[in-house]
Amino acid sequence: VFVFFFSSRRRHTRCREVSWARRCVQETGTTQSTWDIEQEMADNPYVKRILIAEDIANQNVEMAQKAKMERLAMERLEAQKEIDKIRDAEEKLYQEAISKEWGTGEELKEMEKKTAVEVKEIKQQYAENKGKVIKLLVDNIMEVDLELPEVVKGNFEK
């Protein structure tokens, strides 16, 4: 967790303790101008040490962030490799299950040949019987029985 303190002073910092120390030093010289305080602080060896410590802390934070990003990138790559390995294993299992259910490629080709022969036979039978079926339908439509059924005549006994 990073804490940011922004002030109207010369520098901003991420390090809370350094900011606090800098503020304490700056608040002790309230009667002087800001420029005088900064000049006096620049000459003060303790302030210089604090500023150096602040720079080192900022560098350490940046290095830690870079290391974290590199570690995340490496973990992401390793996770992707593992996902690919699992995906390949699952694909292999799937292909094995498909080949068990549907057979090998040769069996599938044999089934396709049989199906094509059966479809050809059905089309041939259709062509042979088409004329017969049309003749049967026309004959049944054209042949009308002119005799009235017994029920229509009112003879319900038969």
C-alpha positions in Angstrom: 0.0 0.0 0.0 1.5 3.3 -1.0 0.6 6.6 0.7 1.0 9.8 -1.3 1.5 13.1 0.3 1.3 16.1 -2.0 2.4 19.5 -0.7 3.0 22.8 -2.4 6.6 22.5 -1.5 9.5 21.7 -3.9 9.2 17.9 -4.0 6.6 15.2 -3.7 7.4 11.9 -2.1 5.9 8.4 -1.6 7.7 7.8 1.7 5.5 8.9 4.6 8.3 9.1 7.2 10.5 11.2 5.0 7.7 13.6 4.2 7.0 13.9 7.9 10.6 14.6 8.7 10.9 17.1 5.9 7.7 18.8 7.1 9.0 19.0 10.7 12.3 20.6 9.5 10.4 23.1 7.3 7.9 24.0 10.1 10.7 25.0 12.5 11.8 27.9 10.3 8.4 29.6 9.8 9.8 33.2 10.2 12.1 32.8 7.2 11.0 32.7 3.6 10.6 29.5 1.7 13.7 30.2 -0.4 15.8 30.8 2.7 14.5 27.6 4.3 15.4 25.6 1.2 18.8 27.0 1.0 19.4 26.4 4.7 18.1 22.8 4.3 20.3 22.2 1.3 23.4 23.2 3.5 22.2 21.1 6.4 23.9 17.6 6.4 21.0 16.0 8.2 18.5 17.2 5.6 20.9 16.0 2.8 20.9 12.6 4.4 17.1 12.6 4.6 16.9 13.6 0.9 19.3 10.9 0.0 17.4 8.4 2.1 14.2 9.5 0.3 15.8 9.0 -3.1 17.0 5.5 -2.1 13.5 4.7 -0.8 11.9 5.8 -4.1 14.5 3.7 -6.1 13.7 0.7 -3.9 10.0 1.1 -4.5 10.5 1.4 -8.2 12.8 -1.7 -8.3 10.2 -3.6 -6.2 7.4 -2.6 -8.7 9.5 -3.7 -11.7 10.4 -7.0 -10.0 6.7 -7.5 -9.2 5.7 -6.8 -12.9 8.5 -9.2 -14.1 7.3 -11.9 -11.7 3.7 -11.5 -12.8 4.8 -11.7 -16.5 6.7 -14.9 -15.7 3.8 -16.4 -13.8 1.4 -15.5 -16.6 3.7 -17.3 -19.1 3.9 -20.4 -16.9 0.2 -20.4 -16.4 -0.3 -20.2 -20.2 2.1 -23.1 -20.7 0.1 -25.2 -18.2 -3.2 -24.2 -19.8 -1.8 -25.3 -23.2 -0.6 -28.6 -21.8 -4.0 -29.3 -20.2 -5.8 -28.2 -23.4 -3.6 -30.6 -25.5 -4.3 -33.5 -23.1 -8.1 -32.8 -23.2 -8.0 -32.6 -27.0 -6.3 -35.9 -27.2 -8.9 -37.5 -24.9 -11.6 -36.0 -27.0 -10.2 -37.3 -30.2 -9.8 -40.8 -28.7 -13.5 -40.7 -27.6 -14.6 -39.6 -31.0 -12.6 -42.4 -32.7 -14.1 -45.0 -30.3 -17.6 -43.8 -31.0 -17.4 -43.2 -34.7 -14.6 -45.6 -35.5 -11.4 -44.9 -37.4 -11.3 -42.9 -40.6 -11.5 -46.1 -42.8 -14.6 -47.2 -41.0 -16.2 -43.8 -41.5 -15.3 -43.9 -45.3 -16.9 -47.4 -45.5 -20.1 -46.1 -43.9 -20.2 -43.2 -46.3 -19.8 -45.5 -49.3 -22.7 -47.8 -48.0 -24.9 -44.7 -47.4 -24.2 -43.5 -51.0 -25.1 -46.9 -52.4 -28.4 -47.0 -50.4 -29.3 -43.4 -51.5 -28.6 -44.4 -55.1 -30.9 -47.5 -54.8 -33.7 -45.4 -53.3 -33.5 -42.8 -56.1 -33.6 -45.7 -58.6 -36.7 -47.2 -57.0 -38.3 -43.8 -56.9 -37.7 -43.4 -60.7 -39.1 -46.9 -61.4 -42.2 -46.5 -59.3 -43.1 -42.9 -60.0 -45.1 -43.7 -63.1 -47.0 -46.5 -61.4 -48.0 -44.3 -58.4 -49.2 -41.5 -60.7 -51.3 -44.0 -62.7 -52.8 -45.5 -59.5 -53.8 -42.0 -58.2 -55.3 -40.9 -61.5 -57.3 -44.2 -61.9 -58.7 -43.9 -58.4 -59.7 -40.3 -58.9 -61.3 -40.9 -62.3 -63.2 -44.0 -61.3 -66.4 -42.9 -59.7 -68.9 -45.4 -58.2 -72.4 -44.2 -59.2 -74.3 -46.5 -56.9 -75.6 -44.9 -53.7 -74.5 -46.5 -50.4 -77.2 -48.3 -48.4 -76.9 -45.8 -45.5 -77.8 -42.9 -47.8 -80.8 -44.8 -49.1 -82.1 -45.1 -45.6 -81.6 -48.8 -45.3 -79.9 -49.1 -42.0 -80.5 -52.8 -41.5 -77.7 -54.1 -43.7 
